[in-house]
Amino acid sequence: MTAEKFHSEVMTLKRFFETYCISNGHKCANHYIVVDYKEKKYRFDFNLCDESFELITYAIERLLECPHEIKPKCRYCPTPCYDKSRYKEVAKIMKYSGIKLGLSKIKQLFTISH
């Protein structure tokens, strides 16, 4: 996958994980990781609880190892790399945050309309 796609994927994870932690009242702290991808160095800052930071770090490690040039959605991947229990944890966070973020977009539409 391209460096831009990698960055976009990590930023999506960041948004979903931070939404999950903040919405659930987790004790969040500032964390960061530095990764090299395709000869570029990235620093990602997160405001997450320790458990979510550990899980997002795992997800980014899996993303770094993704063998597909065009990354499929993990649930449809022919060669899954996630441990099943961790996949379920990430899926739970993504589902919860996807609903939460979708509802906030709908709320904004109604607020702007009136």
A tleap script that builds the chain and sets N, CA, C and O, in Angstrom:
source leaprc.protein.ff14SB
mol = sequence {
  NMET THR ALA GLU LYS PHE HIE SER GLU VAL
  MET THR LEU LYS ARG PHE PHE GLU THR TYR
  CYS ILE SER ASN GLY HIE LYS CYS ALA ASN
  HIE TYR ILE VAL VAL ASP TYR LYS GLU LYS
  LYS TYR ARG PHE ASP PHE ASN LEU CYS ASP
  GLU SER PHE GLU LEU ILE THR TYR ALA ILE
  GLU ARG LEU LEU GLU CYS PRO HIE GLU ILE
  LYS PRO LYS CYS ARG TYR CYS PRO THR PRO
  CYS TYR ASP LYS SER ARG TYR LYS GLU VAL
  ALA LYS ILE MET LYS TYR SER GLY ILE LYS
  LEU GLY LEU SER LYS ILE LYS GLN LEU PHE
  THR ILE SER CHIE
}
set mol.1.N position { 0.841 -1.173 0.000 }
set mol.1.CA position { 0.000 0.000 0.000 }
set mol.1.C position { 0.884 1.233 0.000 }
set mol.1.O position { 2.026 1.184 0.456 }
set mol.2.N position { 0.373 2.307 -0.496 }
set mol.2.CA position { 1.154 3.539 -0.564 }
set mol.2.C position { 1.352 4.111 0.836 }
set mol.2.O position { 0.629 3.766 1.771 }
set mol.3.N position { 2.335 4.985 0.963 }
set mol.3.CA position { 2.591 5.653 2.237 }
set mol.3.C position { 1.380 6.504 2.640 }
set mol.3.O position { 1.038 6.591 3.819 }
set mol.4.N position { 0.745 7.122 1.657 }
set mol.4.CA position { -0.436 7.948 1.951 }
set mol.4.C position { -1.585 7.088 2.483 }
set mol.4.O position { -2.286 7.483 3.414 }
set mol.5.N position { -1.767 5.928 1.892 }
set mol.5.CA position { -2.812 5.010 2.338 }
set mol.5.C position { -2.510 4.507 3.746 }
set mol.5.O position { -3.413 4.398 4.576 }
set mol.6.N position { -1.241 4.199 4.018 }
set mol.6.CA position { -0.844 3.765 5.353 }
set mol.6.C position { -1.190 4.850 6.376 }
set mol.6.O position { -1.796 4.567 7.409 }
set mol.7.N position { -0.803 6.082 6.081 }
set mol.7.CA position { -1.087 7.199 6.988 }
set mol.7.C position { -2.595 7.345 7.208 }
set mol.7.O position { -3.049 7.531 8.337 }
set mol.8.N position { -3.354 7.261 6.136 }
set mol.8.CA position { -4.813 7.366 6.222 }
set mol.8.C position { -5.405 6.259 7.090 }
set mol.8.O position { -6.302 6.514 7.894 }
set mol.9.N position { -4.911 5.033 6.934 }
set mol.9.CA position { -5.393 3.903 7.728 }
set mol.9.C position { -5.120 4.122 9.218 }
set mol.9.O position { -5.981 3.857 10.056 }
set mol.10.N position { -3.926 4.602 9.540 }
set mol.10.CA position { -3.585 4.843 10.945 }
set mol.10.C position { -4.448 5.973 11.513 }
set mol.10.O position { -4.905 5.890 12.653 }
set mol.11.N position { -4.667 7.009 10.737 }
set mol.11.CA position { -5.487 8.119 11.221 }
set mol.11.C position { -6.940 7.685 11.437 }
set mol.11.O position { -7.606 8.186 12.343 }
set mol.12.N position { -7.428 6.768 10.623 }
set mol.12.CA position { -8.770 6.213 10.835 }
set mol.12.C position { -8.808 5.432 12.144 }
set mol.12.O position { -9.737 5.595 12.935 }
set mol.13.N position { -7.818 4.593 12.376 }
set mol.13.CA position { -7.732 3.864 13.640 }
set mol.13.C position { -7.704 4.843 14.814 }
set mol.13.O position { -8.420 4.657 15.798 }
set mol.14.N position { -6.889 5.868 14.710 }
set mol.14.CA position { -6.765 6.871 15.772 }
set mol.14.C position { -8.122 7.494 16.096 }
set mol.14.O position { -8.511 7.580 17.261 }
set mol.15.N position { -8.826 7.918 15.077 }
set mol.15.CA position { -10.127 8.570 15.281 }
set mol.15.C position { -11.118 7.628 15.962 }
set mol.15.O position { -11.823 8.025 16.890 }
set mol.16.N position { -11.168 6.390 15.500 }
set mol.16.CA position { -12.111 5.425 16.056 }
set mol.16.C position { -11.736 5.045 17.487 }
set mol.16.O position { -12.612 4.975 18.349 }
set mol.17.N position { -10.465 4.802 17.753 }
set mol.17.CA position { -10.030 4.421 19.102 }
set mol.17.C position { -10.232 5.573 20.087 }
set mol.17.O position { -10.701 5.353 21.204 }
set mol.18.N position { -9.884 6.798 19.688 }
set mol.18.CA position { -10.068 7.934 20.589 }
set mol.18.C position { -11.541 8.194 20.863 }
set mol.18.O position { -11.909 8.543 21.985 }
set mol.19.N position { -12.379 8.030 19.863 }
set mol.19.CA position { -13.820 8.172 20.067 }
set mol.19.C position { -14.306 7.146 21.084 }
set mol.19.O position { -15.076 7.482 21.984 }
set mol.20.N position { -13.871 5.921 20.950 }
set mol.20.CA position { -14.262 4.841 21.857 }
set mol.20.C position { -13.840 5.148 23.293 }
set mol.20.O position { -14.651 5.047 24.214 }
set mol.21.N position { -12.581 5.519 23.486 }
set mol.21.CA position { -12.080 5.780 24.839 }
set mol.21.C position { -12.783 6.972 25.493 }
set mol.21.O position { -13.218 6.891 26.642 }
set mol.22.N position { -12.889 8.061 24.764 }
set mol.22.CA position { -13.498 9.262 25.324 }
set mol.22.C position { -14.976 9.027 25.622 }
set mol.22.O position { -15.464 9.425 26.679 }
set mol.23.N position { -15.686 8.388 24.707 }
set mol.23.CA position { -17.122 8.136 24.890 }
set mol.23.C position { -17.405 7.210 26.064 }
set mol.23.O position { -18.469 7.291 26.677 }
set mol.24.N position { -16.466 6.339 26.378 }
set mol.24.CA position { -16.668 5.381 27.461 }
set mol.24.C position { -16.012 5.817 28.768 }
set mol.24.O position { -15.946 5.034 29.716 }
set mol.25.N position { -15.528 7.050 28.829 }
set mol.25.CA position { -14.980 7.603 30.065 }
set mol.25.C position { -13.709 6.936 30.556 }
set mol.25.O position { -13.444 6.901 31.758 }
set mol.26.N position { -12.918 6.404 29.625 }
set mol.26.CA position { -11.662 5.763 30.018 }
set mol.26.C position { -10.669 6.809 30.505 }
set mol.26.O position { -10.720 7.968 30.094 }
set mol.27.N position { -9.780 6.394 31.372 }
set mol.27.CA position { -8.721 7.274 31.855 }
set mol.27.C position { -7.658 7.353 30.761 }
set mol.27.O position { -6.821 6.461 30.628 }
set mol.28.N position { -7.703 8.419 29.992 }
set mol.28.CA position { -6.823 8.560 28.834 }
set mol.28.C position { -5.566 9.344 29.186 }
set mol.28.O position { -5.560 10.175 30.094 }
set mol.29.N position { -4.518 9.061 28.453 }
set mol.29.CA position { -3.251 9.764 28.595 }
set mol.29.C position { -2.651 9.926 27.205 }
set mol.29.O position { -3.054 9.253 26.256 }
set mol.30.N position { -1.695 10.820 27.103 }
set mol.30.CA position { -1.020 11.025 25.821 }
set mol.30.C position { 0.035 9.941 25.620 }
set mol.30.O position { 0.867 9.688 26.491 }
set mol.31.N position { -0.023 9.315 24.463 }
set mol.31.CA position { 0.930 8.288 24.056 }
set mol.31.C position { 1.372 8.624 22.641 }
set mol.31.O position { 0.696 9.369 21.931 }
set mol.32.N position { 2.499 8.076 22.237 }
set mol.32.CA position { 2.903 8.221 20.836 }
set mol.32.C position { 3.722 7.014 20.417 }
set mol.32.O position { 4.308 6.307 21.237 }
set mol.33.N position { 3.740 6.807 19.110 }
set mol.33.CA position { 4.629 5.806 18.532 }
set mol.33.C position { 5.287 6.428 17.292 }
set mol.33.O position { 4.731 7.321 16.651 }
set mol.34.N position { 6.471 5.933 16.983 }
set mol.34.CA position { 7.187 6.356 15.785 }
set mol.34.C position { 7.378 5.101 14.945 }
set mol.34.O position { 7.873 4.083 15.427 }
set mol.35.N position { 6.978 5.191 13.681 }
set mol.35.CA position { 7.128 4.045 12.783 }
set mol.35.C position { 7.751 4.488 11.464 }
set mol.35.O position { 7.579 5.622 11.018 }
set mol.36.N position { 8.474 3.561 10.861 }
set mol.36.CA position { 9.020 3.770 9.524 }
set mol.36.C position { 8.182 2.970 8.554 }
set mol.36.O position { 7.925 1.786 8.769 }
set mol.37.N position { 7.754 3.626 7.475 }
set mol.37.CA position { 7.006 2.920 6.438 }
set mol.37.C position { 7.423 3.475 5.094 }
set mol.37.O position { 7.309 4.674 4.838 }
set mol.38.N position { 7.903 2.600 4.247 }
set mol.38.CA position { 8.330 2.966 2.891 }
set mol.38.C position { 9.243 4.198 2.901 }
set mol.38.O position { 8.997 5.187 2.211 }
set mol.39.N position { 10.285 4.102 3.696 }
set mol.39.CA position { 11.314 5.125 3.778 }
set mol.39.C position { 10.823 6.464 4.325 }
set mol.39.O position { 11.488 7.485 4.149 }
set mol.40.N position { 9.663 6.467 4.989 }
set mol.40.CA position { 9.165 7.668 5.654 }
set mol.40.C position { 9.029 7.351 7.135 }
set mol.40.O position { 8.691 6.231 7.520 }
set mol.41.N position { 9.297 8.346 7.949 }
set mol.41.CA position { 9.157 8.196 9.391 }
set mol.41.C position { 7.898 8.959 9.816 }
set mol.41.O position { 7.711 10.123 9.460 }
set mol.42.N position { 7.051 8.290 10.575 }
set mol.42.CA position { 5.815 8.886 11.061 }
set mol.42.C position { 5.802 8.884 12.579 }
set mol.42.O position { 6.245 7.921 13.206 }
set mol.43.N position { 5.304 9.941 13.163 }
set mol.43.CA position { 5.035 9.991 14.590 }
set mol.43.C position { 3.522 10.162 14.729 }
set mol.43.O position { 2.931 11.097 14.189 }
set mol.44.N position { 2.924 9.246 15.458 }
set mol.44.CA position { 1.486 9.309 15.702 }
set mol.44.C position { 1.254 9.542 17.188 }
set mol.44.O position { 1.766 8.800 18.026 }
set mol.45.N position { 0.478 10.578 17.512 }
set mol.45.CA position { 0.123 10.898 18.890 }
set mol.45.C position { -1.307 10.443 19.159 }
set mol.45.O position { -2.200 10.614 18.329 }
set mol.46.N position { -1.497 9.864 20.329 }
set mol.46.CA position { -2.809 9.335 20.697 }
set mol.46.C position { -3.194 9.794 22.094 }
set mol.46.O position { -2.334 9.962 22.959 }
set mol.47.N position { -4.476 9.994 22.309 }
set mol.47.CA position { -5.032 10.258 23.633 }
set mol.47.C position { -5.923 9.066 23.966 }
set mol.47.O position { -7.123 9.079 23.693 }
set mol.48.N position { -5.323 8.037 24.559 }
set mol.48.CA position { -6.007 6.762 24.782 }
set mol.48.C position { -5.715 6.228 26.180 }
set mol.48.O position { -4.749 6.630 26.828 }
set mol.49.N position { -6.570 5.317 26.627 }
set mol.49.CA position { -6.266 4.570 27.846 }
set mol.49.C position { -5.135 3.588 27.507 }
set mol.49.O position { -4.867 3.322 26.336 }
set mol.50.N position { -4.488 3.062 28.526 }
set mol.50.CA position { -3.347 2.172 28.285 }
set mol.50.C position { -3.740 0.925 27.492 }
set mol.50.O position { -2.996 0.486 26.615 }
set mol.51.N position { -4.899 0.358 27.798 }
set mol.51.CA position { -5.351 -0.857 27.103 }
set mol.51.C position { -5.578 -0.590 25.614 }
set mol.51.O position { -5.175 -1.387 24.766 }
set mol.52.N position { -6.218 0.520 25.308 }
set mol.52.CA position { -6.461 0.853 23.898 }
set mol.52.C position { -5.170 1.206 23.174 }
set mol.52.O position { -5.019 0.906 21.989 }
set mol.53.N position { -4.233 1.844 23.881 }
set mol.53.CA position { -2.948 2.151 23.251 }
set mol.53.C position { -2.210 0.866 22.880 }
set mol.53.O position { -1.617 0.770 21.806 }
set mol.54.N position { -2.252 -0.101 23.761 }
set mol.54.CA position { -1.605 -1.388 23.471 }
set mol.54.C position { -2.263 -2.052 22.261 }
set mol.54.O position { -1.576 -2.623 21.414 }
set mol.55.N position { -3.588 -1.976 22.182 }
set mol.55.CA position { -4.315 -2.598 21.077 }
set mol.55.C position { -4.081 -1.856 19.756 }
set mol.55.O position { -3.917 -2.495 18.716 }
set mol.56.N position { -4.062 -0.529 19.780 }
set mol.56.CA position { -3.832 0.212 18.535 }
set mol.56.C position { -2.386 0.002 18.062 }
set mol.56.O position { -2.126 -0.024 16.859 }
set mol.57.N position { -1.467 -0.146 18.985 }
set mol.57.CA position { -0.087 -0.457 18.616 }
set mol.57.C position { -0.023 -1.799 17.889 }
set mol.57.O position { 0.675 -1.941 16.885 }
set mol.58.N position { -0.758 -2.778 18.409 }
set mol.58.CA position { -0.841 -4.086 17.747 }
set mol.58.C position { -1.435 -3.936 16.343 }
set mol.58.O position { -0.922 -4.513 15.384 }
set mol.59.N position { -2.521 -3.158 16.224 }
set mol.59.CA position { -3.168 -2.967 14.923 }
set mol.59.C position { -2.221 -2.306 13.922 }
set mol.59.O position { -2.208 -2.668 12.745 }
set mol.60.N position { -1.435 -1.345 14.384 }
set mol.60.CA position { -0.481 -0.678 13.492 }
set mol.60.C position { 0.632 -1.636 13.086 }
set mol.60.O position { 1.082 -1.616 11.940 }
set mol.61.N position { 1.077 -2.473 14.015 }
set mol.61.CA position { 2.079 -3.495 13.666 }
set mol.61.C position { 1.541 -4.428 12.583 }
set mol.61.O position { 2.278 -4.791 11.666 }
set mol.62.N position { 0.286 -4.816 12.673 }
set mol.62.CA position { -0.328 -5.677 11.661 }
set mol.62.C position { -0.390 -4.930 10.330 }
set mol.62.O position { -0.122 -5.506 9.276 }
set mol.63.N position { -0.744 -3.652 10.385 }
set mol.63.CA position { -0.822 -2.833 9.174 }
set mol.63.C position { 0.550 -2.730 8.503 }
set mol.63.O position { 0.649 -2.781 7.277 }
set mol.64.N position { 1.596 -2.586 9.301 }
set mol.64.CA position { 2.957 -2.521 8.759 }
set mol.64.C position { 3.346 -3.812 8.051 }
set mol.64.O position { 4.146 -3.795 7.116 }
set mol.65.N position { 2.787 -4.919 8.491 }
set mol.65.CA position { 3.115 -6.229 7.924 }
set mol.65.C position { 2.176 -6.656 6.788 }
set mol.65.O position { 2.366 -7.717 6.195 }
set mol.66.N position { 1.174 -5.840 6.488 }
set mol.66.CA position { 0.191 -6.208 5.470 }
set mol.66.C position { 0.892 -6.463 4.133 }
set mol.66.O position { 1.578 -5.583 3.615 }
set mol.67.N position { 0.720 -7.670 3.572 }
set mol.67.CA position { 1.420 -8.011 2.336 }
set mol.67.C position { 0.721 -7.519 1.060 }
set mol.67.O position { 1.261 -7.667 -0.036 }
set mol.68.N position { -0.453 -6.946 1.197 }
set mol.68.CA position { -1.260 -6.574 0.029 }
set mol.68.C position { -0.945 -5.162 -0.442 }
set mol.68.O position { -0.929 -4.219 0.350 }
set mol.69.N position { -0.695 -5.028 -1.727 }
set mol.69.CA position { -0.436 -3.700 -2.275 }
set mol.69.C position { -1.712 -2.850 -2.227 }
set mol.69.O position { -1.663 -1.660 -1.918 }
set mol.70.N position { -2.832 -3.468 -2.530 }
set mol.70.CA position { -4.129 -2.812 -2.357 }
set mol.70.C position { -4.774 -3.494 -1.161 }
set mol.70.O position { -5.265 -4.618 -1.264 }
set mol.71.N position { -4.769 -2.799 -0.018 }
set mol.71.CA position { -5.211 -3.403 1.230 }
set mol.71.C position { -6.715 -3.664 1.217 }
set mol.71.O position { -7.511 -2.749 1.007 }
set mol.72.N position { -7.099 -4.931 1.446 }
set mol.72.CA position { -8.539 -5.216 1.569 }
set mol.72.C position { -9.004 -4.887 2.987 }
set mol.72.O position { -8.183 -4.687 3.882 }
set mol.73.N position { -10.302 -4.833 3.187 }
set mol.73.CA position { -10.809 -4.714 4.556 }
set mol.73.C position { -10.421 -5.983 5.283 }
set mol.73.O position { -10.482 -7.077 4.721 }
set mol.74.N position { -10.025 -5.836 6.525 }
set mol.74.CA position { -9.509 -6.994 7.274 }
set mol.74.C position { -10.510 -8.152 7.323 }
set mol.74.O position { -10.115 -9.317 7.270 }
set mol.75.N position { -11.796 -7.835 7.424 }
set mol.75.CA position { -12.776 -8.925 7.524 }
set mol.75.C position { -12.867 -9.746 6.232 }
set mol.75.O position { -13.342 -10.882 6.256 }
set mol.76.N position { -12.419 -9.185 5.112 }
set mol.76.CA position { -12.476 -9.903 3.841 }
set mol.76.C position { -11.096 -10.387 3.373 }
set mol.76.O position { -10.958 -10.909 2.266 }
set mol.77.N position { -10.096 -10.214 4.209 }
set mol.77.CA position { -8.734 -10.545 3.816 }
set mol.77.C position { -8.556 -12.049 3.622 }
set mol.77.O position { -8.968 -12.839 4.471 }
set mol.78.N position { -7.941 -12.448 2.500 }
set mol.78.CA position { -7.698 -13.876 2.265 }
set mol.78.C position { -6.584 -14.446 3.151 }
set mol.78.O position { -6.482 -15.661 3.318 }
set mol.79.N position { -5.753 -13.567 3.717 }
set mol.79.CA position { -4.665 -14.019 4.602 }
set mol.79.C position { -4.694 -13.215 5.901 }
set mol.79.O position { -3.834 -12.359 6.107 }
set mol.80.N position { -5.668 -13.472 6.787 }
set mol.80.CA position { -5.788 -12.669 8.018 }
set mol.80.C position { -4.541 -12.777 8.900 }
set mol.80.O position { -3.980 -13.858 9.077 }
set mol.81.N position { -4.129 -11.649 9.441 }
set mol.81.CA position { -2.924 -11.621 10.272 }
set mol.81.C position { -3.224 -11.347 11.741 }
set mol.81.O position { -2.347 -11.504 12.591 }
set mol.82.N position { -4.433 -10.948 12.042 }
set mol.82.CA position { -4.817 -10.679 13.426 }
set mol.82.C position { -5.066 -11.968 14.182 }
set mol.82.O position { -5.603 -12.930 13.632 }
set mol.83.N position { -4.669 -11.984 15.454 }
set mol.83.CA position { -5.084 -13.033 16.371 }
set mol.83.C position { -6.601 -12.865 16.531 }
set mol.83.O position { -7.080 -11.734 16.620 }
set mol.84.N position { -7.364 -13.958 16.570 }
set mol.84.CA position { -8.834 -13.864 16.591 }
set mol.84.C position { -9.363 -13.004 17.739 }
set mol.84.O position { -10.269 -12.196 17.534 }
set mol.85.N position { -8.814 -13.165 18.938 }
set mol.85.CA position { -9.327 -12.392 20.077 }
set mol.85.C position { -9.047 -10.903 19.902 }
set mol.85.O position { -9.883 -10.068 20.246 }
set mol.86.N position { -7.896 -10.575 19.377 }
set mol.86.CA position { -7.571 -9.159 19.148 }
set mol.86.C position { -8.407 -8.590 18.006 }
set mol.86.O position { -8.813 -7.428 18.051 }
set mol.87.N position { -8.661 -9.395 16.995 }
set mol.87.CA position { -9.520 -8.945 15.898 }
set mol.87.C position { -10.903 -8.580 16.446 }
set mol.87.O position { -11.481 -7.561 16.067 }
set mol.88.N position { -11.425 -9.423 17.343 }
set mol.88.CA position { -12.745 -9.159 17.923 }
set mol.88.C position { -12.744 -7.866 18.736 }
set mol.88.O position { -13.719 -7.115 18.707 }
set mol.89.N position { -11.652 -7.604 19.462 }
set mol.89.CA position { -11.550 -6.370 20.246 }
set mol.89.C position { -11.547 -5.148 19.325 }
set mol.89.O position { -12.264 -4.177 19.567 }
set mol.90.N position { -10.741 -5.203 18.278 }
set mol.90.CA position { -10.658 -4.079 17.338 }
set mol.90.C position { -11.997 -3.900 16.624 }
set mol.90.O position { -12.459 -2.772 16.448 }
set mol.91.N position { -12.616 -4.999 16.216 }
set mol.91.CA position { -13.917 -4.920 15.528 }
set mol.91.C position { -14.972 -4.278 16.429 }
set mol.91.O position { -15.796 -3.493 15.959 }
set mol.92.N position { -14.947 -4.606 17.706 }
set mol.92.CA position { -15.904 -4.024 18.663 }
set mol.92.C position { -15.718 -2.510 18.742 }
set mol.92.O position { -16.691 -1.756 18.731 }
set mol.93.N position { -14.468 -2.076 18.823 }
set mol.93.CA position { -14.173 -0.646 18.894 }
set mol.93.C position { -14.578 0.057 17.605 }
set mol.93.O position { -15.164 1.139 17.641 }
set mol.94.N position { -14.265 -0.557 16.467 }
set mol.94.CA position { -14.599 0.062 15.179 }
set mol.94.C position { -16.112 0.158 14.987 }
set mol.94.O position { -16.616 1.163 14.486 }
set mol.95.N position { -16.827 -0.881 15.383 }
set mol.95.CA position { -18.289 -0.870 15.249 }
set mol.95.C position { -18.901 0.207 16.141 }
set mol.95.O position { -19.724 1.000 15.683 }
set mol.96.N position { -18.504 0.236 17.404 }
set mol.96.CA position { -19.032 1.220 18.342 }
set mol.96.C position { -18.768 2.642 17.845 }
set mol.96.O position { -19.676 3.472 17.794 }
set mol.97.N position { -17.517 2.907 17.480 }
set mol.97.CA position { -17.140 4.254 17.055 }
set mol.97.C position { -17.757 4.631 15.721 }
set mol.97.O position { -18.102 5.791 15.497 }
set mol.98.N position { -17.898 3.656 14.834 }
set mol.98.CA position { -18.543 3.935 13.548 }
set mol.98.C position { -19.970 4.412 13.733 }
set mol.98.O position { -20.415 5.355 13.079 }
set mol.99.N position { -20.679 3.750 14.631 }
set mol.99.CA position { -22.059 4.166 14.934 }
set mol.99.C position { -22.056 5.545 15.578 }
set mol.99.O position { -22.828 6.421 15.188 }
set mol.100.N position { -21.187 5.737 16.566 }
set mol.100.CA position { -21.109 7.008 17.292 }
set mol.100.C position { -20.761 8.161 16.347 }
set mol.100.O position { -21.388 9.219 16.400 }
set mol.101.N position { -19.771 7.958 15.491 }
set mol.101.CA position { -19.371 9.011 14.558 }
set mol.101.C position { -20.455 9.264 13.507 }
set mol.101.O position { -20.680 10.407 13.109 }
set mol.102.N position { -21.119 8.210 13.064 }
set mol.102.CA position { -22.212 8.361 12.106 }
set mol.102.C position { -23.367 9.159 12.687 }
set mol.102.O position { -23.945 10.015 12.016 }
set mol.103.N position { -23.697 8.872 13.938 }
set mol.103.CA position { -24.774 9.614 14.598 }
set mol.103.C position { -24.403 11.076 14.808 }
set mol.103.O position { -25.262 11.952 14.702 }
set mol.104.N position { -23.140 11.350 15.106 }
set mol.104.CA position { -22.730 12.742 15.295 }
set mol.104.C position { -22.802 13.509 13.975 }
set mol.104.O position { -23.105 14.702 13.975 }
set mol.105.N position { -22.529 12.839 12.847 }
set mol.105.CA position { -22.656 13.494 11.540 }
set mol.105.C position { -24.116 13.829 11.244 }
set mol.105.O position { -24.422 14.907 10.736 }
set mol.106.N position { -25.006 12.903 11.563 }
set mol.106.CA position { -26.439 13.143 11.352 }
set mol.106.C position { -26.897 14.300 12.225 }
set mol.106.O position { -27.656 15.159 11.776 }
set mol.107.N position { -26.437 14.324 13.469 }
set mol.107.CA position { -26.797 15.406 14.391 }
set mol.107.C position { -26.336 16.750 13.843 }
set mol.107.O position { -27.063 17.740 13.922 }
set mol.108.N position { -25.117 16.786 13.283 }
set mol.108.CA position { -24.596 18.027 12.707 }
set mol.108.C position { -25.448 18.489 11.536 }
set mol.108.O position { -25.675 19.688 11.376 }
set mol.109.N position { -25.918 17.568 10.723 }
set mol.109.CA position { -26.758 17.934 9.587 }
set mol.109.C position { -28.031 18.610 10.048 }
set mol.109.O position { -28.461 19.605 9.464 }
set mol.110.N position { -28.637 18.072 11.097 }
set mol.110.CA position { -29.874 18.667 11.622 }
set mol.110.C position { -29.608 19.995 12.292 }
set mol.110.O position { -30.439 20.900 12.212 }
set mol.111.N position { -28.472 20.134 12.950 }
set mol.111.CA position { -28.126 21.382 13.622 }
set mol.111.C position { -27.890 22.476 12.584 }
set mol.111.O position { -28.325 23.613 12.767 }
set mol.112.N position { -27.209 22.137 11.508 }
set mol.112.CA position { -26.913 23.120 10.452 }
set mol.112.C position { -28.196 23.486 9.701 }
set mol.112.O position { -28.356 24.631 9.279 }
set mol.113.N position { -29.098 22.540 9.532 }
set mol.113.CA position { -30.323 22.781 8.762 }
set mol.113.C position { -31.275 23.741 9.450 }
set mol.113.O position { -32.062 24.419 8.790 }
set mol.114.N position { -31.207 23.804 10.768 }
set mol.114.CA position { -32.184 24.626 11.504 }
set mol.114.C position { -31.635 25.920 11.943 }
set mol.114.O position { -32.340 26.710 12.570 }
savepdb mol mol.pdb
quit
